[in-house]
């Protein structure tokens, strides 16, 4: 099976929904709040499209031109692209894969952080979690979003809520240690 990166799978999935050009992919990624869980920068969209095209997973599709305007390159999935997208998306849903959050690396080295700086860092993280949750909630307020898009926002909010609960408990454990 052809393996794709999460970023490639994200773009491929958007193209399976319907053919799009690079700028339209950027608009969808932004509108759906996908920046919260993907590492696709605007500048990498065209690079990723090239990789998918070179691997035969997408191809340029003919689109009507408006007047003399230069047409944007619109891409759609090939049959192989549809097959790979379905298989990789199913695997991504089914398989529990490890994640490597930097916060765990920091906690593993916590003894070298002065206690007051650790508390400040944890407080900063708590604020960042609140801001991120607010941003996801705002993005989730899209009227008429398909169920799978709502599920993505809901998953993200539950993850943020779980981390906020963990963080509150850990901070209180640290405070109890001072008492």
C-alpha positions in Angstrom: 0.0 0.0 0.0 1.1 3.5 -0.7 1.7 5.3 2.6 1.0 9.0 2.8 1.8 11.5 5.5 -1.0 13.0 7.6 -0.6 16.3 5.7 -0.9 14.5 2.4 -3.9 12.5 3.6 -5.6 15.7 4.7 -5.2 17.3 1.3 -6.1 14.1 -0.5 -9.3 13.9 1.6 -10.2 17.4 0.7 -9.7 16.7 -3.0 -11.8 13.5 -2.8 -14.6 15.7 -1.4 -14.3 17.7 -4.7 -11.6 19.0 -7.0 -9.9 22.2 -5.7 -7.0 24.5 -6.5 -4.3 25.3 -3.9 -5.8 28.6 -2.7 -9.2 27.0 -2.2 -7.6 24.2 -0.2 -6.1 27.0 2.0 -9.5 28.6 2.5 -11.1 25.2 3.5 -8.2 24.5 5.9 -8.7 27.9 7.5 -12.5 27.8 7.6 -12.6 24.4 9.2 -10.0 25.2 11.8 -7.7 22.5 10.5 -4.7 24.4 11.6 -5.5 23.2 15.1 -4.6 19.6 14.2 -2.6 19.7 11.0 0.9 21.0 10.2 0.0 22.2 6.7 1.3 25.8 6.1 0.0 27.8 3.2 3.4 27.5 1.5 3.5 23.7 1.8 0.1 23.2 0.1 1.6 23.4 -3.4 4.6 21.3 -2.4 2.3 18.6 -1.1 0.1 18.8 -4.2 3.2 18.2 -6.3 4.1 15.1 -4.2 0.6 13.7 -4.5 0.6 14.4 -8.3 4.0 12.8 -8.8 2.8 9.7 -7.0 -0.2 9.4 -9.2 -2.7 10.1 -6.5 -4.1 13.3 -7.9 -4.2 14.9 -11.4 -5.0 18.2 -12.8 -8.6 18.4 -14.0 -10.0 20.6 -16.7 -12.0 23.6 -15.6 -13.7 26.3 -17.6 -11.9 29.6 -17.7 -13.6 32.9 -17.0 -12.8 35.2 -19.9 -9.1 35.8 -20.4 -8.3 35.1 -16.8 -5.5 32.7 -16.2 -7.0 29.4 -14.9 -5.7 28.1 -11.6 -4.6 24.5 -11.5 -7.4 22.5 -10.1 -6.6 19.0 -8.8 -8.8 16.0 -8.2 -8.1 12.5 -7.1 -7.2 9.6 -9.4 -8.8 6.2 -8.8 -5.6 5.2 -7.0 -5.8 8.4 -5.0 -9.4 7.6 -3.9 -8.3 4.0 -3.0 -5.3 5.2 -1.0 -7.3 7.9 0.7 -10.0 5.5 1.8 -7.5 2.9 3.1 -5.3 5.5 4.9 -8.3 7.3 6.4 -9.7 4.0 7.7 -6.3 3.1 9.3 -6.0 6.6 10.8 -9.4 6.1 12.5 -8.8 2.5 13.6 -5.2 2.5 14.7 -4.1 4.0 18.0 -0.8 5.7 17.2 1.6 7.2 19.6 1.8 11.0 19.8 4.9 12.8 21.1 3.7 16.0 22.9 6.6 18.2 23.8 5.0 18.8 27.2 6.0 15.3 28.2 9.7 16.0 27.3 9.5 19.1 29.4 8.0 17.2 32.3 10.7 14.5 32.1 13.2 17.3 32.7 11.1 19.1 35.3 13.7 18.7 38.1 16.0 21.3 36.4 13.2 23.9 36.3 13.1 26.2 39.3 9.7 25.7 41.1 8.6 29.3 40.5 9.4 29.1 36.8 7.7 25.7 36.5 4.5 27.2 38.0 4.7 30.2 35.6 5.2 27.8 32.7 2.2 25.7 33.7 0.1 28.9 34.2 1.1 30.0 30.7 0.1 26.6 29.3 -3.3 26.8 31.1 -3.9 30.2 29.5 -2.9 28.9 26.1 -5.3 25.9 26.5 -8.1 28.3 27.3 -7.3 30.5 24.2 -7.1 27.4 22.0 -10.4 26.0 23.3 -12.1 29.4 22.6 -10.6 29.5 19.1 -11.9 25.9 18.4 -15.3 26.8 19.7 -15.5 29.8 17.5 -14.4 27.8 14.4 -16.9 25.1 15.3 -19.8 27.5 15.0 -19.9 27.0 11.2 -23.5 26.8 10.1 -24.3 23.7 8.1 -21.0 21.9 8.7 -21.1 18.2 7.9 -21.2 15.8 10.8 -17.6 14.7 10.3 -16.4 18.3 10.5 -18.4 18.8 13.8 -16.9 15.5 15.1 -13.4 16.9 14.5 -14.1 20.0 16.5 -15.8 18.0 19.2 -12.7 15.7 19.4 -10.4 18.6 19.7 -12.5 20.3 22.4 -12.6 17.0 24.4 -8.8 16.7 24.1 -8.3 20.3 25.3 -10.7 19.7 28.1 -8.9 16.5 29.2 -5.6 18.4 29.2 -7.1 21.3 31.2 -8.4 18.9 33.8 -5.0 17.1 34.0 -3.2 20.4 34.2 -5.4 21.6 37.1 -4.9 18.4 39.0 -1.1 18.5 38.4 -0.9 22.1 39.5 -2.8 21.4 42.7 -0.5 18.4 43.4 2.5 20.8 43.1 0.7 23.3 45.4 0.0 20.5 48.0 3.8 19.6 47.9 4.5 23.2 49.1 2.1 22.9 52.0 
